[in-house]
Amino acid sequence: MLSVKQRSDYTFRFNKEMGRHGWLRLTPAYSVKLVQELVEETPRRARILEPFSGTATTGLCASESGMASDSLDINPFLVWFGNAKCAQFEENEIEALEARIDRVINNLPQFLEIENWAPKIHNIERWWCGHTLPLLCALRSSIVDEFGEPSENKYSSLAWISFCRLMIETSSADFNHVSMSFKDKVTRYEINQIKLLFKDIVEAITFSAKSNLTGKAGFFLGDSRTLDALGDNTYDHVITSPPYPNRMSYIRELRPYMYWTKFLNEKQEAGELDWRAIGGTWGTATSKLKDWAPDNVNLPESLLAVCEKILNAENKNAELMARYVHKYFYDMHSHFSSLRNHLNHGAKIDYIVGNSSFYGNLVDSEQIFESSLHSLGYKNVSSRIVRKRNSKKELYEFCVSATWNG
Ligand SMILES: C[S@@+](CC[C@H](N)C(=O)[O-])C[C@H]1O[C@@H](n2cnc3c(N)ncnc32)[C@H](O)[C@@H]1O
């Protein structure tokens, strides 16, 4: 059996070292250090935009440096999370919150007696054993009783983020791979372990929530292909990591968090949300892709050439994958096109993106991005390697940069 002591030490130390950046585990989060470096090179009065917010790394780095930023994401869970992660918290209110958490724990016995709501996660027994799951459901009911369901209230969000952390720490989720996978077995937790771990996590999260953020970060629900959600706002520096053309589904990665917080209720919704996400191909998004055809947009020659090669590969999914790659870059091109309306003269953009490979055909994301940016009138377009991605020798992450002088 897993030692709670070891486990809670890990949780606390991890969060203490990482501060707010460590609140939620997500496989494809990008490097805090890299973002800090990009933020540091920006004049303090500049406004930063993050059009693919994810776990809010850019917004938080900007706020820690005293800068103003706006972030967008298509996923409502991440917008909720970003707003809480970058909020300013009052110390006395945090103390009041800790007292309310004690009440949640003290009230737990009454919820252990009844049947509680459980999320409709497919094959839920792969995530938690039949003993641990009802304990988590009871704790969830006790949190709802005290704080209500997740809302915009930043203090109750801290309780919910702590619950998210607990539920993922006690699950069999494994983060050692490119996408979230499962450990070989589920661990059985007793009620006292759940209580201790929850208390420890709350302590770590509320500790880092006390850190003073001097900047201001706003998070908004929106589609970065059109950027309508930004209204007339304009920016000086875009720092982001968009999805990569690698079939990674953020909805799939985030599903435990989203089901437990009720941002996702049915399987059907997951596919619909993934279809709106750039590069999403989970569930019904795959069948929708079969009927997708691009408008008459001038896309880079190199993209059309690699799509042709993928199409001709000997594989039953070759046609679908060729369309997938085509749509991914079509969507990113639409994004770069819309972005021009929201950039101030002299604005800089930095995109961290990975290349990928389909049936041995290398998809040079950085080069295709560069061609798109050139054709849309961006200047000083360049890219540099940021890091090698995994054992496959040709996979790298790049920083693609450009300026806008329009
Ligand atoms: C690589 S992740 C971002 C990682 C992020 N920089 C971080 O710190 O975690 C890409 C994000 O883009 C979002 N996304 C995908 N399609 C989008 C769209 N059309 N509009 C806005 N956001 C989108 C996904 O929901 C996902 O959170």
PDBQT file of the ligand as one rigid body, heavy atoms in Angstrom, charges set to zero:
ROOT
HETATM    1  C1  LIG A 501      -0.877  23.098 -26.148  1.00  0.00    +0.000 C 
HETATM    2  S1  LIG A 501      -2.331  23.557 -25.259  1.00  0.00    +0.000 S 
HETATM    3  C2  LIG A 501      -1.852  25.026 -24.541  1.00  0.00    +0.000 C 
HETATM    4  C3  LIG A 501      -0.844  24.821 -23.491  1.00  0.00    +0.000 C 
HETATM    5  C4  LIG A 501      -0.711  26.040 -22.643  1.00  0.00    +0.000 C 
HETATM    6  N1  LIG A 501       0.130  27.017 -23.244  1.00  0.00    +0.000 N 
HETATM    7  C5  LIG A 501      -0.346  25.675 -21.224  1.00  0.00    +0.000 C 
HETATM    8  O1  LIG A 501       0.335  26.407 -20.551  1.00  0.00    +0.000 OA
HETATM    9  O2  LIG A 501      -0.829  24.655 -20.738  1.00  0.00    +0.000 OA
HETATM   10  C6  LIG A 501      -3.435  24.080 -26.524  1.00  0.00    +0.000 C 
HETATM   11  C7  LIG A 501      -4.740  24.665 -26.023  1.00  0.00    +0.000 C 
HETATM   12  O3  LIG A 501      -5.438  25.193 -27.147  1.00  0.00    +0.000 OA
HETATM   13  C8  LIG A 501      -6.817  25.094 -26.879  1.00  0.00    +0.000 C 
HETATM   14  N2  LIG A 501      -7.533  25.228 -28.152  1.00  0.00    +0.000 N 
HETATM   15  C9  LIG A 501      -7.673  24.329 -29.147  1.00  0.00    +0.000 A 
HETATM   16  N3  LIG A 501      -8.410  24.829 -30.145  1.00  0.00    +0.000 NA
HETATM   17  C10 LIG A 501      -8.740  26.097 -29.801  1.00  0.00    +0.000 A 
HETATM   18  C11 LIG A 501      -9.489  27.132 -30.439  1.00  0.00    +0.000 A 
HETATM   19  N4  LIG A 501     -10.071  26.938 -31.614  1.00  0.00    +0.000 N 
HETATM   20  N5  LIG A 501      -9.607  28.317 -29.800  1.00  0.00    +0.000 NA
HETATM   21  C12 LIG A 501      -9.036  28.500 -28.567  1.00  0.00    +0.000 A 
HETATM   22  N6  LIG A 501      -8.337  27.547 -27.917  1.00  0.00    +0.000 NA
HETATM   23  C13 LIG A 501      -8.188  26.360 -28.522  1.00  0.00    +0.000 A 
HETATM   24  C14 LIG A 501      -6.952  23.737 -26.217  1.00  0.00    +0.000 C 
HETATM   25  O4  LIG A 501      -8.156  23.660 -25.469  1.00  0.00    +0.000 OA
HETATM   26  C15 LIG A 501      -5.694  23.689 -25.371  1.00  0.00    +0.000 C 
HETATM   27  O5  LIG A 501      -5.961  24.120 -24.074  1.00  0.00    +0.000 OA
ENDROOT
TORSDOF 0
